[in-house]
């Protein structure tokens, strides 16, 4: 059958790849990112409006705005677990930055 290569970049496809795969994983990822960018450009305003509406709904009803499952803590819009995860991510980011 021969060696299969990517139609776009010409790289050899890995062994055991599906018989109808035409592109390597890097090119597939590149196409996916471009498609998502086009989708966001076309529907971005609607998506942002929906996200904002959803955020305020959960905030108003006292539900965590991150996980949408636990009750939000008093004076916060998130539950304890989500706030801890968020703080850990922020800490990691700021450590990397400095």
C-alpha positions as CSV (number, residue, x, y, z in Angstrom):
1,X,0.0,0.0,0.0
2,X,2.9,2.4,0.6
3,X,3.6,5.2,2.9
4,X,0.8,7.7,3.5
5,X,1.7,11.4,3.5
6,X,-0.2,14.5,4.5
7,X,-1.9,16.2,1.6
8,X,-0.9,19.6,2.9
9,X,2.6,19.5,4.3
10,X,3.8,16.2,2.9
11,X,4.8,14.7,6.3
12,X,4.6,11.0,6.7
13,X,1.5,10.0,8.6
14,X,2.0,7.8,11.7
15,X,1.7,4.0,11.6
16,X,-1.9,2.7,12.3
17,X,-3.6,5.9,11.2
18,X,-7.1,5.4,9.8
19,X,-7.3,4.4,6.1
20,X,-9.2,7.6,5.1
21,X,-7.0,10.1,7.0
22,X,-5.6,12.7,4.5
23,X,-3.9,15.2,6.9
24,X,-1.4,14.9,9.7
25,X,-2.4,15.9,13.2
26,X,-0.7,19.3,13.0
27,X,-2.5,20.3,9.8
28,X,-5.9,19.0,11.2
29,X,-5.2,21.2,14.3
30,X,-4.4,24.2,12.2
31,X,-7.6,23.8,10.1
32,X,-9.6,23.4,13.3
33,X,-8.2,26.6,14.8
34,X,-8.9,28.5,11.6
35,X,-12.5,27.2,11.5
36,X,-13.1,28.1,15.2
37,X,-11.7,31.6,14.5
38,X,-14.1,32.0,11.5
39,X,-17.0,30.7,13.7
40,X,-16.2,33.2,16.5
41,X,-16.0,36.1,14.0
42,X,-19.3,35.2,12.6
43,X,-21.2,34.4,15.8
44,X,-19.1,36.1,18.4
45,X,-21.6,38.8,19.4
46,X,-24.4,36.3,19.9
47,X,-22.1,33.9,21.9
48,X,-20.9,36.7,24.2
49,X,-24.5,37.9,24.8
50,X,-25.5,34.3,25.7
51,X,-22.5,33.9,28.0
52,X,-23.3,37.2,29.7
53,X,-27.0,36.3,30.1
54,X,-26.1,32.9,31.5
55,X,-23.6,34.5,34.0
56,X,-26.2,36.9,35.4
57,X,-28.8,34.1,35.6
58,X,-26.6,32.0,37.8
59,X,-25.4,35.0,39.8
60,X,-29.0,36.1,40.5
61,X,-30.0,32.6,41.6
62,X,-27.0,32.1,43.9
63,X,-25.4,29.3,41.9
64,X,-21.7,29.1,41.1
65,X,-21.0,30.8,37.8
66,X,-18.1,28.4,37.1
67,X,-19.4,24.9,37.7
68,X,-23.2,25.7,37.7
69,X,-23.8,22.9,40.3
70,X,-22.9,24.1,43.8
71,X,-24.4,27.0,45.7
72,X,-22.3,30.1,45.5
73,X,-20.7,31.2,48.8
74,X,-22.1,34.3,50.6
75,X,-20.6,37.4,49.0
76,X,-19.1,35.5,46.1
77,X,-20.3,34.3,42.7
78,X,-18.4,31.0,42.9
79,X,-18.3,28.1,45.3
80,X,-15.3,27.3,47.5
81,X,-13.9,24.6,45.2
82,X,-14.1,26.7,42.0
83,X,-12.6,29.7,43.7
84,X,-9.7,27.6,45.0
85,X,-9.1,26.3,41.4
86,X,-9.2,29.8,40.0
87,X,-6.8,31.1,42.7
88,X,-4.4,28.3,41.9
89,X,-4.5,29.1,38.2
90,X,-3.9,32.8,38.9
91,X,-1.1,32.1,41.2
92,X,0.6,29.8,38.7
93,X,0.2,32.5,36.0
94,X,1.7,35.3,38.1
95,X,4.6,33.1,39.2
96,X,5.4,32.4,35.6
97,X,5.1,36.1,34.7
98,X,7.6,37.2,37.4
